[in-house]
């Protein structure tokens, strides 16, 4: 992939791009063929600034540009794209499989809950694995990975009671299995990252936001932690995520508020406290300005067994 300014690479937010169902679902599962119908089999450079994505191909062939590396392989294969990493690919007509897209904070939560199982580098580095003609000892793990992907897809489509909880549990199992295979060093050569400075700063900012979004610390404090100016941080966020830096923080707060309102019975005032708002009235204004509904109205619309 020739060097391209980050601002020229589209940032695709999967569940907002087409009718993929629940936009608040943490784990999105789709078939590769369905995605190809929407985005084409010759997919130009794009990125997902706040999501991890795994493509798991069961048949066909793909030519892939993953950040600054180029791969070509026959299924079965898998590749991981961390947040904000640009990628593009061309696939043959019969290529199919699974595309698993997970919010970055969910994957980081899985990583934290399984301390020591995944090297930190596996959260940041893209990877490409050819899964055919592997050591016989790895075949059960490869079969498990494909079985978990199929179960996730079935659960995603069925929309049964407890859907979100099941998808999150299966997603954790899927990522553990995926990382077992990564640690088996299936990639022919480890992918050495040569990311631009913008992406490095953005990912560092996302890590800090995840750790501190409830504390409402200032943007200057975030910038100081990253050893950049506040203006530089804001410029990076606009280039990578098409958002001002404060909106990256607000987006994370809003997402947590939506989740708590949908999937808990915690009173609105307590949710306001949990999210670090000094005044419940300010929390209500913050929420209403961004969703068009008060927290109570949003809960009435979405807090039901069908939410998963």
C-alpha positions as CSV (number, residue, x, y, z in Angstrom):
1,X,0.0,0.0,0.0
2,X,1.6,3.3,-1.0
3,X,2.0,5.8,1.8
4,X,-1.2,7.7,2.2
5,X,-2.0,10.5,4.6
6,X,-4.2,9.2,7.4
7,X,-6.8,11.9,6.7
8,X,-7.4,10.4,3.2
9,X,-8.1,6.9,4.5
10,X,-11.8,6.3,5.3
11,X,-12.5,5.3,8.9
12,X,-15.3,2.7,8.8
13,X,-17.6,2.3,11.8
14,X,-19.0,-1.1,10.9
15,X,-22.4,-1.0,12.7
16,X,-23.1,2.6,11.5
17,X,-22.2,1.9,7.9
18,X,-25.0,-0.4,7.0
19,X,-28.0,-2.1,8.6
20,X,-26.0,-4.4,10.8
21,X,-28.5,-4.6,13.6
22,X,-27.7,-3.4,17.1
23,X,-25.3,-0.5,16.9
24,X,-24.4,-0.9,20.6
25,X,-23.3,-4.6,20.2
26,X,-19.7,-5.0,21.4
27,X,-19.1,-8.0,19.2
28,X,-20.1,-7.8,15.5
29,X,-20.1,-11.0,13.4
30,X,-20.6,-11.1,9.7
31,X,-19.7,-13.4,6.8
32,X,-16.9,-12.3,4.5
33,X,-19.2,-12.7,1.4
34,X,-21.9,-10.4,2.9
35,X,-19.2,-7.8,3.6
36,X,-18.0,-8.2,0.0
37,X,-21.5,-7.5,-1.3
38,X,-21.5,-4.2,0.6
39,X,-17.9,-3.0,0.3
40,X,-16.8,-4.9,-2.8
41,X,-14.2,-7.6,-3.3
42,X,-11.6,-5.1,-4.3
43,X,-11.7,-3.1,-1.1
44,X,-9.6,0.1,-1.0
45,X,-7.5,1.3,1.9
46,X,-9.6,1.9,5.0
47,X,-9.4,1.6,8.8
48,X,-11.4,1.1,11.9
49,X,-10.1,3.6,14.5
50,X,-11.9,2.1,17.5
51,X,-12.2,-1.6,16.7
52,X,-10.2,-4.7,16.4
53,X,-11.0,-6.9,13.4
54,X,-10.2,-10.5,12.6
55,X,-10.8,-12.0,9.2
56,X,-11.0,-15.8,9.2
57,X,-11.3,-17.2,5.7
58,X,-12.6,-20.7,5.1
59,X,-12.3,-20.7,1.3
60,X,-10.8,-18.7,-1.6
61,X,-7.8,-16.5,-1.9
62,X,-6.9,-13.0,-0.8
63,X,-4.2,-10.4,-1.6
64,X,-3.8,-8.2,1.4
65,X,-2.1,-4.9,2.2
66,X,-1.9,-4.7,5.9
67,X,-0.3,-1.5,7.1
68,X,3.1,-1.5,5.3
69,X,3.2,-5.2,4.5
70,X,1.7,-7.2,1.5
71,X,0.5,-10.8,1.8
72,X,-1.1,-13.2,-0.6
73,X,-2.6,-16.5,0.5
74,X,-5.1,-19.3,0.1
75,X,-7.7,-20.2,2.8
76,X,-7.7,-21.3,5.5
77,X,-6.1,-18.2,6.8
78,X,-6.6,-15.4,9.4
79,X,-5.5,-11.9,9.8
80,X,-5.8,-9.4,12.7
81,X,-6.2,-5.7,12.2
82,X,-5.8,-3.6,15.4
83,X,-7.5,-0.2,15.7
84,X,-6.5,2.5,13.2
85,X,-4.2,0.3,11.1
86,X,-4.9,0.8,7.4
87,X,-5.7,-2.2,5.3
88,X,-6.9,-3.0,1.8
89,X,-7.4,-6.3,-0.1
90,X,-8.6,-8.0,-3.2
91,X,-10.4,-11.4,-2.9
92,X,-11.4,-13.9,-5.5
93,X,-15.1,-14.4,-6.2
94,X,-15.6,-17.6,-4.1
95,X,-13.7,-16.3,-1.1
96,X,-15.7,-16.6,2.1
97,X,-15.4,-16.9,5.9
98,X,-16.0,-14.8,9.0
99,X,-15.3,-11.2,9.9
100,X,-15.2,-10.5,13.7
101,X,-15.2,-6.9,14.7
102,X,-14.9,-6.0,18.4
103,X,-14.8,-2.7,20.2
104,X,-11.2,-1.9,21.3
105,X,-12.1,-1.4,25.0
106,X,-13.7,-4.9,25.1
107,X,-10.6,-6.5,23.7
108,X,-8.4,-4.6,26.2
109,X,-10.7,-5.8,28.9
110,X,-10.3,-9.4,27.8
111,X,-6.5,-8.8,27.8
112,X,-6.6,-7.4,31.4
113,X,-8.8,-10.3,32.6
114,X,-6.4,-12.9,31.3
115,X,-3.2,-11.3,32.5
116,X,-0.1,-13.1,31.2
117,X,-1.8,-15.0,28.4
118,X,-1.4,-12.5,25.6
119,X,1.8,-10.5,25.1
120,X,1.1,-6.8,25.0
121,X,2.4,-6.7,21.4
122,X,-0.5,-8.8,20.3
123,X,-2.9,-5.9,21.1
124,X,-1.0,-3.5,18.9
125,X,0.6,-5.4,16.0
126,X,-1.3,-6.7,13.0
127,X,-0.8,-10.3,12.1
128,X,-1.3,-12.7,9.1
129,X,-1.5,-16.5,9.6
130,X,-1.8,-19.3,7.0
131,X,-3.7,-22.1,8.7
132,X,-3.3,-24.8,6.1
133,X,-0.5,-27.4,6.1
134,X,0.3,-26.7,9.8
135,X,1.8,-29.0,12.4
136,X,-0.7,-31.7,13.4
137,X,-0.6,-30.6,17.0
138,X,-2.1,-27.2,16.0
139,X,-5.1,-28.6,14.1
140,X,-7.4,-29.0,17.1
141,X,-6.8,-25.3,18.0
142,X,-7.5,-24.2,14.4
143,X,-10.7,-26.3,14.3
144,X,-11.7,-24.7,17.7
145,X,-11.1,-21.2,16.2
146,X,-13.4,-21.9,13.3
147,X,-16.0,-23.5,15.5
148,X,-16.1,-20.5,17.8
149,X,-16.4,-18.1,14.9
150,X,-19.4,-20.1,13.6
151,X,-21.0,-20.1,17.0
152,X,-20.6,-16.4,17.3
153,X,-22.1,-15.9,13.9
154,X,-25.1,-18.0,14.8
155,X,-25.6,-16.2,18.1
156,X,-25.3,-12.8,16.4
157,X,-28.0,-13.6,13.8
158,X,-30.4,-15.4,16.2
159,X,-30.7,-12.3,18.5
160,X,-31.8,-14.5,21.4
161,X,-32.1,-13.6,25.1
162,X,-28.7,-12.9,26.6
163,X,-27.2,-12.4,23.2
164,X,-24.6,-9.8,24.2
165,X,-23.4,-11.9,27.2
166,X,-23.0,-15.0,25.0
167,X,-21.2,-13.0,22.2
168,X,-18.8,-11.5,24.8
169,X,-18.1,-15.0,26.3
170,X,-17.6,-16.6,22.9
171,X,-15.5,-13.6,21.8
172,X,-13.1,-14.0,24.7
173,X,-12.7,-17.7,23.9
174,X,-12.1,-16.8,20.2
175,X,-9.4,-14.3,21.0
176,X,-7.7,-16.6,23.4
177,X,-7.7,-19.3,20.7
178,X,-6.5,-16.8,18.1
179,X,-3.6,-15.7,20.3
180,X,-2.6,-19.3,21.1
181,X,-2.0,-19.7,17.4
182,X,-0.2,-16.4,17.1
183,X,2.2,-17.6,19.9
184,X,2.8,-20.8,17.9
185,X,4.5,-18.4,15.4
186,X,2.4,-19.5,12.5
187,X,3.1,-16.3,10.6
188,X,6.1,-17.0,8.3
189,X,7.8,-13.9,9.4
190,X,6.8,-11.7,12.4
191,X,5.2,-8.4,11.2
192,X,7.5,-5.5,12.2
193,X,5.5,-2.3,12.5
194,X,6.5,0.9,10.8
195,X,3.5,3.0,11.8
196,X,3.3,6.7,11.5
197,X,3.7,8.8,14.5
198,X,0.0,9.8,14.3
199,X,-1.2,6.3,14.8
200,X,1.2,5.8,17.7
201,X,-0.1,8.9,19.5
202,X,-3.7,8.0,18.8
203,X,-3.4,4.5,20.2
204,X,-1.6,5.8,23.2
205,X,-4.4,8.3,23.7
206,X,-7.0,5.6,23.4
207,X,-5.2,3.6,26.1
208,X,-5.2,6.6,28.4
209,X,-8.9,7.4,27.7
210,X,-9.8,3.8,28.6
211,X,-8.0,4.1,31.9
212,X,-9.2,7.6,32.9
213,X,-12.4,8.5,31.0
214,X,-14.4,8.4,34.3
215,X,-12.1,10.9,35.9
216,X,-12.8,13.7,33.5
217,X,-9.1,14.7,33.4
218,X,-8.2,17.6,31.1
219,X,-7.0,17.3,27.5
220,X,-3.8,19.0,28.6
221,X,-3.2,16.2,31.1
222,X,-3.7,13.6,28.4
223,X,-1.3,15.5,26.1
224,X,1.3,15.8,28.8
225,X,1.2,12.0,29.4
226,X,1.8,11.5,25.7
227,X,4.5,14.2,25.5
228,X,2.7,16.2,22.8
229,X,0.9,19.5,22.8
230,X,-2.8,19.7,23.2
231,X,-3.1,21.1,19.6
232,X,-1.0,18.2,18.3
233,X,-3.2,15.7,20.1
234,X,-6.3,17.3,18.6
235,X,-4.9,17.3,15.1
236,X,-4.0,13.6,15.4
237,X,-7.5,12.6,16.5
238,X,-9.0,14.6,13.6
239,X,-6.6,12.8,11.2
240,X,-7.2,9.3,12.5
241,X,-10.8,9.3,13.8
242,X,-12.3,12.4,12.3
243,X,-13.1,13.6,15.8
244,X,-11.7,16.3,18.0
245,X,-9.8,14.9,20.9
246,X,-12.5,15.9,23.4
247,X,-15.1,14.0,21.3
248,X,-13.0,10.8,21.6
249,X,-13.3,11.1,25.4
250,X,-17.0,12.1,25.1
251,X,-17.7,9.2,22.8
252,X,-16.3,6.7,25.3
253,X,-18.3,8.3,28.1
254,X,-21.5,8.1,26.0
255,X,-20.9,4.5,25.0
256,X,-20.5,3.5,28.7
257,X,-23.6,5.5,29.6
258,X,-25.6,3.7,26.8
259,X,-24.4,0.3,28.0
260,X,-25.3,1.0,31.6
261,X,-28.7,2.3,30.7
262,X,-29.5,-0.6,28.5
263,X,-28.1,-3.5,30.4
264,X,-28.5,-2.5,34.1
265,X,-31.3,-1.2,36.4
266,X,-28.9,1.2,38.1
267,X,-30.6,4.5,38.8
268,X,-29.7,7.4,36.4
269,X,-28.2,9.4,39.3
270,X,-25.9,6.5,40.3
271,X,-24.8,6.1,36.6
272,X,-24.0,9.8,36.6
273,X,-21.8,9.3,39.7
274,X,-20.1,6.2,38.2
275,X,-19.2,8.1,35.1
276,X,-17.7,10.9,37.1
277,X,-20.3,13.6,36.5
278,X,-20.6,15.9,39.5
279,X,-24.2,16.8,38.7
280,X,-26.9,14.4,37.4
281,X,-28.5,17.3,35.5
282,X,-25.3,17.9,33.6
283,X,-25.1,14.2,32.8
284,X,-28.7,14.3,31.4
285,X,-27.9,17.3,29.3
286,X,-24.6,15.7,28.0
287,X,-26.6,12.5,27.1
288,X,-29.5,14.3,25.5
289,X,-27.4,16.6,23.4
290,X,-25.7,13.5,21.8
291,X,-28.6,11.1,21.5
292,X,-31.7,13.3,21.3
293,X,-33.2,11.6,24.3
294,X,-32.9,11.9,28.1
295,X,-31.3,9.0,29.9
296,X,-34.7,7.9,31.1
297,X,-36.2,8.0,27.7
298,X,-33.3,6.1,26.2
299,X,-33.8,3.4,28.9
300,X,-37.5,3.1,28.2
301,X,-36.8,2.6,24.5
302,X,-34.0,0.1,24.9
303,X,-34.1,-1.6,28.3
304,X,-35.8,-4.9,27.5
305,X,-35.1,-8.6,27.1
306,X,-34.7,-8.2,23.4
307,X,-31.6,-6.0,23.9
308,X,-29.6,-9.2,24.5
